[in-house]
Amino acid sequence: MKTITCWDDLCPYGIEALTGESCGLSYRILCDVTTRGKSVLQKMLGITELVLAENWNRATEEEPHIGSVMLAPEILTPVAVFALLESGCTEAWSVERAGIVGIEPIDSPAEIEALKRHYAERLGRRFGYFGTAGDRNRHVMTGRVQ
C-alpha cells in the first residue's frame, strides 16, 4: 500500500512542490518535475506532449528536473491518482481525511479486505485502469481509442 496525502508525497513520483509565492494570484503551487513527473501529468491530462516552463532546481544526476509547472491545490487528488496508478498500483482509492491510497500488486487479498473495513466509513471512489484500453475507453463502433 502507498499513500499520498499532500504535495510533498509526490516527490517520489517526480513532482516536487517548491513554493506558493510564484503565483500572481497566490493560488497555484510552483512544482519542478522530472521525466517521470511529466509523464504522470501528461497521462492525467490525456495529452501526448506537455510543454513545461524552465525548471527552478536541478535535483539529482539520476533524476534531473526537466521543467516546472504551476498547479492549483484542487488538482492534488487527480495527480495523486495517476501517480499511484502509473507507479504500478492496481487501484487508487480516495479516502476522506486520508488522501489517496494505492493498492499494490504485492498487497494480499486479506490486507486489501482489512483496508476496506478500516476505511469503510470514509472510502470514496475507487480508480483503476478498468476500461477497455487502459486510461481511455475504446469506442465500440469504430474501435478508436483516442
C-alpha positions, -999 to +999 in steps of 0.1 A: +000+000+000+012+035-008-004+068+003-004+103-010-018+129+014+000+161+005+022+177-022+054+165-006+042+129-011+045+134-048+083+138-048+090+101-054+067+103-084+087+132-100+067+162-089+084+184-063+063+213-048+085+243-044+065+274-034+032+292-035+049+326-038+054+323-076+017+326-085+005+361-090-029+351-076-013+335-045-032+304-055-011+279-076+019+259-063+051+260-084+064+225-090+095+212-106+091+179-125+113+151-136+107+130-167+086+107-146+065+136-132+059+149-167+047+115-177+022+114-148+009+149-157+005+140-194-014+109-185-036+128-161-044+154-187-048+129-215-022+146-237+009+133-255+032+163-250+031+188-221+053+218-227+068+229-194+083+261-182+120+262-172+129+242-141+140+261-110+162+234-094+184+207-107+176+178-084+199+148-089+220+135-117+199+103-118+166+122-119+171+158-131+143+183-131+133+189-167+108+217-162+083+234-140+045+239-138+021+257-116-007+236-102-039+246-083-044+229-049-075+211-061-055+191-087-036+172-060-062+144-059-061+136-097-023+139-098-021+115-068-044+090-085-024+089-117+010+090-099-001+058-080-015+040-110+015+049-131+038+036-104+023+002-107-006+003-082-036-017-094-061+006-078-062+040-061-089+048-035-099+083-024-103+082+014-118+111+034-091+126+056-065+101+044-058+112+009-053+087-019-044+051-011-027+030-037-032-008-037+000-025-049+002-059-067+020-073-036-009-064-012-026-097-003-064-101-006-066-102+032-047-069+035-070-053+010-101-065+028-087-052+061-081-018+045-117-017+031-130-025+066-107+001+082-117+028+057-153+017+053-170+049+065-146+072+047-140+053+015-148+074-015-141+065-051-121+036-065-099+043-095-080+019-118-074+011-154-105-009-157-116+003-191-111-013-225-078+004-233-060+015-201-068+051-192-091+056-222-120+035-233-123+020-268-152+034-289-173+003-296-185+012-331-151+025-345-126+007-323-109+041-319-091+047-286-081+083-289 
